[in-house]
Amino acid sequence: MPESFIAVNFEPFPFDPTLGKPTRPFVRWLGALGPLWFGSNLQGSKTLERKTAFRTHYDNLKVSVDAPPEVIRAAYKALSLKLHPDRNSDPRSAEVMAIVNRSYEILADPVRRARHDKWIRDRIEEAETIPQHDPQGERDKDRNDHNPQRAEPSNTRYASSEPPPQVNVATDGAPSSSVSSTGFLFWAGMLMIVVFATVVAFVSELTRQEKVIQEAKSSMPSPAGYQSTYNPSNSTLPSPQLPLLPSPLPARPVYVRPATAPNGANWPITSAYVDGYEVANSDGHSEVTIDNTGNASDVFLKLVELTAGGRTRTAVRHVFISAHGKINLESVTRGHYDVRYRDLDTGGLSRSDPFELQQFSIEGGIRYSHVSMTLFKVRNGNMQTHSISEGEF
């Protein structure tokens, strides 16, 4: 993982956000991207299989209405990689990304998703009962209330039916009227390149091994080249010395993203503490905010207490931070700490510089530390990350 800078800010009286902890099992997302690659909206549900004349949150994420949470999350992640303002230069990318975020928030919540499904069914039933050419009236009012073409600010709160804003994605990442098949051609081309490179590497290795064997055989003396040194008085025959073949190179381990946390618990679907780990050092007032909004990879992070001058390390918090997510660690005891984390997509391991959390009494209250750090590069950052080994993690 490349070296990055982390911004740290100390605030005497921080705010108190509320954190949710839903859990869902994680599956590998590559196999779930079929609807995105082919640019199709599969309608597999019998109750919602009718093609609608209005857009839904499923349309915004390009998934079917009966898509499981793993497919929805994979679709959201793929769209985030394409549309995030840090990666997309289109001036409307921030607005489109806000719409995608809104659709994912609703479909990731089972209760809100059920309300949205009911809203879709209501619209379908309403379309069946309304005449084809009715006059402008209450129907227009309802259409205006849920029109996906209408501009919505990113912080708009919808009614219980959760009607979606509209988002369409073109192949260049800019808002467009439809999804092109270029996405499929791009992924197919990438797959062909990977397969071709793998075949070339495999053939090259076979050729190298064959060459080594041929060189070894050519250096061996032929049977006719040996001269008999048999002596009746000495019954021991000299044995020919054959050259040793070089040892094969050790196989380089291939990183595979773990399906569960090290303790066997399922990864949370959003940023939260990992189940099964103790939340220690929780009798203080200090807070540590970890910002991963600039990264497109999920992170498994530990808050580590440093004692005995840093020679003793104890992990006191274990958290999962989703791609483009953030988490706030509250009520942390004063002391010396650092954070250590694994990029779950690449397997890279890193740690931050050590930092101190202070807490002392003042007139009329208690003053304590609030540390904010980012897991991505920022200008004028005053902390650095360092690569570490598996043992140090």
Beta strands, then each sheet from edge to edge (+ up, - down):
strand 1: 5-6
strand 2: 272-273
strand 3: 286-291
strand 4: 299-307
strand 5: 312-321
strand 6: 326-332
strand 7: 335-343
strand 8: 349-352
strand 9: 355-357
strand 10: 359-362
strand 11: 365-368
strand 12: 370-374
strand 13: 383-387
sheet 1: 1+ 13- 8+ 7- 4+ 5- 2+
sheet 2: 1+ 13- 8+ 7- 9+
sheet 3: 6+ 3- 12-
sheet 4: 10+ 11-
end
